[in-house]
Amino acid sequence: QVQLRESGGGLVQPGGSLRLSCAASGNIFMFNAMGWYRQAPGKQRELVASISRAGRTNYADSVKGRFTITKDNAKNTLYLQMNSLKPEDTAVYYCRGALSSWSAYDYWGQGTQVTVSS
């Protein structure tokens, strides 16, 4: 059973930056794809960014040009670099790992809170 653990969240002012990390207890190369999701109070969980095993990336329109998803297979860690943060980016951020296609059997972390406020 692989565990995913996010870190790096916190309070940041608008326009600031944060880097989230998602450390896996096993080899992340086993995942066909990994992603970052977020859930704001009263809203559904939404995809922020994803990366395939081959390194192909996909971003939500709301974060394109501001966020960058990367992974380090040697460190078994997924990252999300977030720049030019806005108050609407405030949410709990989760990482997700899929062994094949996205499914209900995917692995999820416990989440890390990101708050953008002055």
C-alpha positions in Angstrom: 0.0 0.0 0.0 1.6 3.2 -1.2 1.0 6.3 1.0 1.1 9.9 -0.3 1.9 12.8 2.0 1.6 16.4 1.0 3.6 19.3 2.6 4.5 22.9 1.9 1.1 24.6 2.4 0.7 27.7 4.4 -0.4 31.3 4.5 0.9 33.5 1.7 0.1 37.0 0.5 -1.4 37.6 -2.9 1.3 37.6 -5.6 3.4 35.3 -3.5 4.7 31.8 -4.2 4.6 28.4 -2.6 6.0 25.0 -3.5 4.0 21.9 -2.6 5.5 18.5 -2.3 3.9 15.1 -2.3 6.2 12.3 -1.0 5.3 8.7 -1.8 6.3 5.8 0.3 6.9 3.8 -2.8 8.3 4.2 -6.3 6.2 6.8 -8.1 7.2 5.4 -11.5 4.5 2.8 -10.9 1.9 5.5 -11.4 0.6 6.0 -14.9 -0.3 9.6 -13.9 -0.2 11.8 -10.9 -2.0 15.0 -10.2 -2.7 17.9 -7.9 -6.3 18.6 -7.0 -7.8 21.3 -4.7 -11.0 21.8 -2.8 -12.2 25.1 -1.6 -14.9 25.4 1.1 -18.3 24.7 -0.4 -16.9 23.7 -3.7 -16.2 20.4 -5.5 -12.7 19.0 -5.7 -11.1 20.1 -9.0 -8.1 19.2 -11.0 -5.2 21.7 -10.8 -2.5 19.9 -12.8 -1.5 16.4 -13.8 1.6 14.7 -15.2 1.9 11.4 -17.0 4.6 8.8 -16.4 6.3 10.2 -19.6 6.2 13.7 -18.2 3.3 15.1 -20.3 1.6 17.9 -18.3 -2.0 19.3 -18.2 -3.2 22.3 -16.3 -6.6 23.9 -15.4 -7.1 27.1 -17.3 -7.2 29.0 -14.0 -3.6 28.2 -13.2 -1.9 28.1 -16.6 1.2 30.2 -16.7 1.3 30.4 -12.9 1.6 26.8 -11.6 4.1 24.2 -12.7 3.8 20.5 -11.9 7.0 18.4 -11.9 8.2 15.1 -10.4 11.4 13.6 -9.2 11.4 9.9 -9.7 14.6 9.4 -7.8 13.1 11.1 -4.8 9.6 9.6 -5.3 8.2 13.1 -5.0 5.6 15.2 -6.9 5.8 18.9 -6.8 3.6 21.9 -7.5 5.3 25.3 -7.9 2.7 28.0 -7.4 3.5 31.6 -8.4 1.5 34.8 -8.6 -1.0 33.3 -6.1 -4.5 34.8 -5.9 -7.0 34.6 -3.1 -9.1 32.3 -5.2 -6.3 29.8 -5.0 -7.1 29.3 -1.4 -8.0 25.6 -0.9 -6.9 22.3 0.5 -4.5 20.8 -2.1 -4.4 17.0 -2.6 -2.1 14.8 -4.6 -3.4 11.8 -6.4 -1.7 8.8 -8.0 -3.3 6.5 -10.6 -1.9 3.1 -11.5 -3.8 3.2 -14.8 -6.6 5.5 -15.8 -8.1 7.8 -13.2 -10.4 5.7 -11.0 -12.0 5.4 -7.6 -9.1 3.1 -6.7 -6.5 5.8 -7.0 -4.2 6.8 -4.1 -4.8 10.2 -2.4 -2.8 12.2 0.2 -4.4 13.8 3.2 -4.1 17.3 1.9 -2.3 20.5 2.7 -4.0 23.9 3.3 -3.0 26.8 1.1 -4.4 30.2 2.2 -3.8 33.3 0.1 -4.7 36.4 2.0 -3.3 39.8 2.9 
